[in-house]
Amino acid sequence: MKTKAEIKEIAIQTITKEYLAIEKLKDSIDDNFSDAVNLIFNSKGRVVISGIGKSANIATKIVSTLNSTGTPSIFMHAADAIHGDLGIIQKDDIIICISKSGNTPEIKAIIPLIKNLGNKLIAICGEKDSDLAKKADYFLNTHVEREACPNNLAPTTSTTAQLVMGDALAMCLLECRGFSSEDFAKYHPGGALGKRLYLKVSDLYPNNEKPFVREDALLDETILEISSKRLGCVAVVSKDNRIEGIITDGDLRRMLSKNTYNKQTKAKDIMSLNPKTIDKDSLAVEALNIMKDNSITQLLVVDEKENYIGVIHLHDLLKEGII
């Protein structure tokens, strides 16, 4: 049984070994790497990535990263490739084979088949003298001195190097394509990340009621409007639909605490002037930032002509998972 101190030391040693290996990986970025990026960028086909064992797991992650950043990709397991899955490969596809040794039987078996098809082959490999490295059109060196495993057996440092090399490829391709946050949103429509990039105020405020009173509305009417619309506020609006002010339930509490309650009090007497507003076409995340910066929970929504059209509440953003 290891002590807590010993366990922490093992963890630190593992992280340090992998960090140092990745630091050395910078020396492997050469013209081969640049040529491989340009090859993929200018290709009319997809990127087909293959591997076996732990390298196959890394391959699937790189495929996901490429797909989500604008480079169409697909995974082909090296063992399945020689049993029919080689049919995945199309004429203009670029093939990437990932292997630590570059000499596993499955990888060696598919290399000549890929070459016979006429597709370009990129090797992400840890051994420059391996069969894969020598026969690939482009060799991306992911050599590591040792695994983080004390027995130098379990794939740890080597698979981390493969993953980082794949991320480097993906980020270079992203930059080459000028892939923007708007593009990213198209590929990530689900979840908070995508919603922060595309969800607009206009998608949310119509779900709420539209609380408003005129400036001369008496206190009872104002309180009823706030309570019935259940948004914690009411806009004070002129006859031409312009916002004159806002009254929140906090304003009402402060009025009551000062013992200034009077049924003849009018909305204009207690409203806050120049309330925070947001355009209906703004991103919902902009509404969130305004609320955070001003410590408020509601925003009045206006159209392009500054007409009052509704309210967006902090709860709307919580419900969508943006926060």
Secondary structure, DSSP 4 states (H G I P E B T S, - for coil): ---HHHHHHHHHHHHHHHHHHHHHHGGG-SHHHHHHHHHHHH-SS-EEEEE-THHHHHHHHHHHHHHHTT--EEEEEHHHHTTTGGGG--TT-EEEEEESSS--HHHHHHHHHHHHHT--EEEEES-TTSHHHHHSSEEEE---S--SSTTS-SSSHHHHHHHHHHHHHHHHHHHHHT--HHHHHHH--SHHHHHHHH-BGGGTGGGS---EE-TT-BHHHHHHHHHHHTSSEEEEE-TTS-EEEEEEHHHHHHHHHTT---TT-BHHHHPBSS--EEETTSBHHHHHHHHHHHT-SEEEEE-TT--EEEEEEHHHHHHTT--
